[in-house]
Amino acid sequence: MERRRLGRFEVSVVGLGGNNFGTTVGTPVDEAGTRAVVDAALEAGVNFIDTADVYGESETFLGAALAGRRDEVVLATKFGRPVDSDPSHQGAGARWIVQAVERSLRRLQTDHLDLYQLHFPDPEVPIEETVTALDDLVRAGKVLEIGCSNFSGEQIDEAAAVSAERGLAAFASVQNDLSVLRSKAVADVLPACERHGLAFIPYSPLASGLLTGKYRRGEAPASDTRLAHLSPEQVERSLSDRTFNRLERLEAFAADRGRTLIELAFGWLLAQPCVASVIAGATRPEQVRANVDAAGWALTDDEVREVTELARP
């Protein structure tokens, strides 16, 4: 599988997201299921695995699944969201960062994290405090690269300026929501990544399953799908006629070229500037293989422009 640069690493263009492992939402995957998915990912050439401390038992399950082969993957996790009822166990403050990283290292059964990411911006903590604390972890060898998630272009600029001015470790990556249906990051965040040489990691590449082709106009979502766990209002909004008009245009474009909607979703993302690895969740080994197979369509510049236009509301 093709690999692209993320900081000091070369990562597979399809990554494995750990949000289904050991969680209580969506379609949860137990420890044995996690191992089976990880096995399939490594066999298919995936070398980038991303999780977060807030994803239930995901770190614990991944730590067990990677025992004895930790060095085969670029392992990423995130911190910052509330993990329990203790109000101090959240955010981007230095005190919590020191605790949070130790917890993640223990659960993942490793002595270092390849990529440690702030899950969301923290308006209560100056970015200088956050980056300084992360720089300490890099100097201690507990973290090799640092990244952020859900940052705006302006926040990326600010963090880069602080790191440069103070000689601190700088963010190597940004992980934000991006898909052909949800393309807000194209206008703001991707240009910031280009300005600072950051790798971009899109999450929700299939728009919560909308780009899999498994939802049909006028049909209720199946009980084992992500949308089935949303409120009726959210389901109605997600499966609106407006959404299906867009999906059907995209599906027709792909079908005319002998491709699937999933292939189109991956191909469009991998044609965007700075995209290093597309984080795709999986609950079964066959889903991993399908995600990897879907990444083989290299869209031309003209095709990217046409798909972008077709996807507009």
Legacy VTK file of the C-alpha trace (Angstrom):
# vtk DataFile Version 3.0
C-alpha trace
ASCII
DATASET POLYDATA
POINTS 313 float
0.000 0.000 0.000
1.115 3.534 -0.724
2.610 5.406 2.220
2.845 9.131 2.868
4.767 11.355 5.224
3.481 12.194 8.713
6.208 13.883 10.697
9.120 11.469 10.855
6.940 8.533 9.809
5.690 6.981 6.589
2.077 5.925 7.138
-0.265 3.833 5.024
-2.811 5.885 3.094
-5.543 3.888 4.800
-5.386 3.904 8.585
-7.399 2.016 11.184
-9.606 3.984 13.556
-10.146 2.539 17.024
-13.418 4.205 17.974
-15.390 0.944 17.683
-13.126 -1.060 19.976
-14.489 -1.540 23.479
-17.056 1.230 23.158
-20.704 1.303 24.161
-21.957 3.213 21.124
-22.467 2.243 17.511
-21.383 -1.344 16.895
-19.007 -2.190 19.757
-16.168 -4.654 19.193
-14.892 -6.850 22.032
-11.263 -7.769 22.711
-11.266 -10.836 20.450
-12.940 -8.858 17.690
-10.369 -6.089 18.057
-7.563 -8.576 17.604
-9.198 -9.989 14.475
-9.594 -6.519 12.946
-6.010 -5.561 13.826
-4.731 -8.822 12.336
-6.581 -8.107 9.101
-5.274 -4.541 9.015
-1.638 -5.532 9.396
-2.016 -8.296 6.815
-3.482 -5.758 4.361
-0.564 -3.355 4.782
-2.119 -0.887 7.221
0.556 0.467 9.556
-1.247 3.460 11.102
-3.657 2.944 14.006
-5.451 5.822 15.700
-7.479 5.782 18.917
-8.250 8.020 21.919
-8.375 7.743 25.692
-12.097 8.525 25.592
-13.006 5.570 23.354
-14.025 3.219 26.158
-11.640 0.270 26.376
-10.152 0.893 22.942
-6.621 1.587 24.184
-6.708 -1.498 26.437
-7.940 -3.763 23.659
-5.413 -2.372 21.186
-2.594 -2.774 23.689
-3.418 -6.464 23.997
-3.845 -6.913 20.237
-0.475 -5.297 19.503
1.491 -7.139 22.182
4.660 -8.516 20.592
4.275 -6.463 17.408
4.082 -2.904 18.635
6.933 -1.835 16.340
4.938 -2.818 13.254
2.622 0.172 13.571
2.629 3.931 13.910
0.439 4.223 16.998
-1.565 7.366 17.664
-3.925 8.330 20.447
-5.657 11.467 21.663
-6.309 13.252 24.957
-8.333 16.200 26.179
-11.956 15.089 26.330
-13.482 14.151 29.730
-12.658 10.528 30.535
-14.517 10.127 33.835
-16.459 12.065 36.465
-13.371 13.860 37.786
-13.497 17.378 36.288
-9.697 17.611 36.370
-9.371 14.615 34.020
-9.811 16.586 30.813
-8.499 19.504 28.847
-5.115 20.668 27.590
-3.496 21.825 30.829
0.014 20.678 31.694
-1.013 18.851 34.874
-3.553 16.663 33.068
-1.268 16.017 30.100
1.336 14.461 32.413
-1.294 12.140 33.879
-3.118 11.400 30.650
-0.047 10.238 28.759
0.910 7.779 31.513
-2.581 6.316 31.496
-2.491 5.849 27.727
0.998 4.334 27.793
-0.111 1.824 30.402
-3.283 0.816 28.575
-1.513 0.544 25.223
1.324 -1.496 26.788
4.043 0.669 25.274
6.824 2.964 26.454
6.154 5.633 23.830
3.448 7.030 21.582
4.298 7.720 17.969
1.688 10.471 17.704
-0.043 12.180 20.643
-2.904 14.486 19.701
-5.000 17.088 21.493
-8.540 15.937 20.769
-10.192 19.384 20.822
-8.965 22.932 21.378
-9.185 24.020 25.014
-10.239 27.678 25.299
-9.370 27.654 29.016
-5.672 26.881 28.509
-3.139 28.984 26.571
-1.718 27.038 23.653
1.779 27.838 24.946
1.117 25.805 28.105
-0.147 22.872 26.066
2.706 22.837 23.576
5.298 23.283 26.341
3.932 20.251 28.185
3.914 18.212 24.983
7.461 19.354 24.223
8.510 17.968 27.621
7.043 14.583 26.632
8.930 14.646 23.334
12.199 15.474 25.097
11.549 12.619 27.544
11.018 10.166 24.667
7.480 9.305 25.717
6.032 10.919 22.589
7.707 11.104 19.169
5.340 13.454 17.308
2.498 15.686 18.464
-0.693 16.639 16.678
-4.026 18.339 17.102
-7.602 17.536 16.196
-10.632 19.691 15.417
-8.505 22.854 15.150
-9.366 25.728 12.826
-6.848 27.232 10.426
-6.377 30.201 12.746
-5.691 27.935 15.724
-3.161 25.967 13.664
-1.400 29.210 12.757
-1.281 30.269 16.409
0.151 26.956 17.594
2.790 26.963 14.838
3.842 30.502 15.765
4.200 29.620 19.463
6.307 26.547 18.687
8.569 28.493 16.328
9.028 31.478 18.640
9.859 29.377 21.694
11.742 26.522 20.052
9.169 23.947 21.116
7.961 20.780 19.432
5.471 21.648 16.710
2.321 19.874 15.620
3.083 17.423 12.823
-0.521 16.638 11.962
-4.115 17.781 12.130
-7.044 15.378 12.387
-10.414 16.850 11.409
-13.731 15.772 9.941
-13.494 15.650 6.151
-15.374 13.817 3.454
-16.782 14.620 0.052
-20.085 15.388 1.806
-18.536 17.390 4.660
-15.810 19.427 3.047
-15.551 22.480 5.299
-11.875 21.742 6.064
-10.904 22.230 2.406
-11.271 25.998 2.559
-9.682 26.656 5.944
-7.721 23.815 7.512
-6.013 22.272 4.482
-4.457 25.614 3.450
-3.130 25.980 7.011
-1.600 22.514 6.748
0.091 23.533 3.503
1.438 26.718 5.093
3.088 24.807 7.929
3.922 21.483 6.285
1.481 19.471 8.410
-0.020 16.131 7.500
-3.817 16.051 7.422
-5.701 13.022 8.774
-9.382 12.997 7.780
-11.768 11.246 10.128
-15.328 10.151 9.248
-14.247 9.648 5.613
-17.528 7.900 4.821
-19.668 10.579 6.522
-20.951 8.276 9.279
-21.686 5.578 6.712
-23.598 7.729 4.236
-20.924 7.131 1.599
-21.033 3.339 1.910
-24.149 3.069 -0.249
-25.998 1.088 2.430
-28.625 3.765 3.079
-31.489 4.192 0.627
-34.017 6.943 0.143
-37.222 6.307 2.106
-35.785 3.366 4.093
-35.085 3.360 7.842
-31.436 2.636 8.763
-30.697 -0.973 9.707
-30.321 -1.678 13.431
-26.578 -2.418 13.139
-25.699 0.900 11.473
-24.300 4.027 13.097
-27.309 6.163 12.158
-29.699 3.761 13.861
-28.343 4.936 17.224
-29.146 8.597 16.582
-32.314 10.446 17.536
-35.206 10.456 15.053
-34.509 14.118 14.338
-30.850 13.409 13.564
-31.764 10.464 11.342
-34.282 12.579 9.439
-31.699 15.305 8.909
-28.987 12.843 7.823
-31.276 10.928 5.451
-33.014 13.910 3.932
-33.940 14.161 0.258
-31.274 16.821 -0.040
-28.623 14.349 1.159
-29.824 11.611 -1.178
-29.807 13.970 -4.141
-26.105 14.483 -3.526
-25.415 10.786 -2.884
-27.184 9.676 -6.033
-25.198 12.132 -8.168
-21.946 10.847 -6.686
-22.974 7.209 -7.026
-23.847 7.732 -10.689
-20.480 9.401 -11.327
-18.669 6.413 -9.806
-20.837 3.818 -11.552
-20.213 5.417 -14.960
-16.527 4.679 -14.385
-17.005 1.163 -13.043
-16.318 2.282 -9.477
-18.186 2.266 -6.179
-19.246 5.097 -3.911
-16.692 4.000 -1.304
-13.901 4.108 -3.892
-15.007 7.615 -4.815
-14.987 8.682 -1.157
-11.417 7.464 -0.603
-10.150 8.655 -3.972
-11.459 12.199 -3.450
-9.855 12.416 -0.008
-6.498 11.071 -1.131
-6.445 13.659 -3.921
-6.630 16.525 -1.410
-3.401 18.355 -0.507
-1.598 17.250 2.671
-3.778 14.181 3.291
-1.514 11.485 4.710
-3.825 8.715 5.877
-7.571 8.234 5.794
-8.765 6.972 9.182
-11.424 4.325 8.627
-13.156 2.433 11.409
-13.976 -1.255 11.093
-15.902 -3.768 13.150
-15.029 -6.842 11.081
-11.928 -8.005 9.171
-13.753 -7.860 5.844
-14.447 -4.164 6.380
-10.726 -3.521 6.742
-10.007 -5.273 3.471
-12.809 -3.361 1.738
-11.382 -0.051 2.972
-7.924 -0.935 1.717
-9.261 -2.038 -1.668
-11.234 1.207 -1.954
-8.101 3.336 -1.889
-6.954 2.335 -5.362
-8.704 5.000 -7.452
-6.414 7.954 -8.226
-8.727 10.729 -9.384
-7.495 13.275 -11.912
-7.647 16.982 -11.123
-10.633 17.330 -13.440
-12.418 14.460 -11.724
-11.779 15.990 -8.308
-13.282 19.273 -9.444
-16.309 17.544 -10.962
-16.928 15.409 -7.870
-16.618 18.463 -5.620
-19.267 20.233 -7.704
-21.578 17.203 -7.712
-21.334 16.963 -3.932
-22.484 20.534 -3.311
-25.905 20.790 -1.599
LINES 1 314
313 0 1 2 3 4 5 6 7 8 9 10 11 12 13 14 15 16 17 18 19 20 21 22 23 24 25 26 27 28 29 30 31 32 33 34 35 36 37 38 39 40 41 42 43 44 45 46 47 48 49 50 51 52 53 54 55 56 57 58 59 60 61 62 63 64 65 66 67 68 69 70 71 72 73 74 75 76 77 78 79 80 81 82 83 84 85 86 87 88 89 90 91 92 93 94 95 96 97 98 99 100 101 102 103 104 105 106 107 108 109 110 111 112 113 114 115 116 117 118 119 120 121 122 123 124 125 126 127 128 129 130 131 132 133 134 135 136 137 138 139 140 141 142 143 144 145 146 147 148 149 150 151 152 153 154 155 156 157 158 159 160 161 162 163 164 165 166 167 168 169 170 171 172 173 174 175 176 177 178 179 180 181 182 183 184 185 186 187 188 189 190 191 192 193 194 195 196 197 198 199 200 201 202 203 204 205 206 207 208 209 210 211 212 213 214 215 216 217 218 219 220 221 222 223 224 225 226 227 228 229 230 231 232 233 234 235 236 237 238 239 240 241 242 243 244 245 246 247 248 249 250 251 252 253 254 255 256 257 258 259 260 261 262 263 264 265 266 267 268 269 270 271 272 273 274 275 276 277 278 279 280 281 282 283 284 285 286 287 288 289 290 291 292 293 294 295 296 297 298 299 300 301 302 303 304 305 306 307 308 309 310 311 312
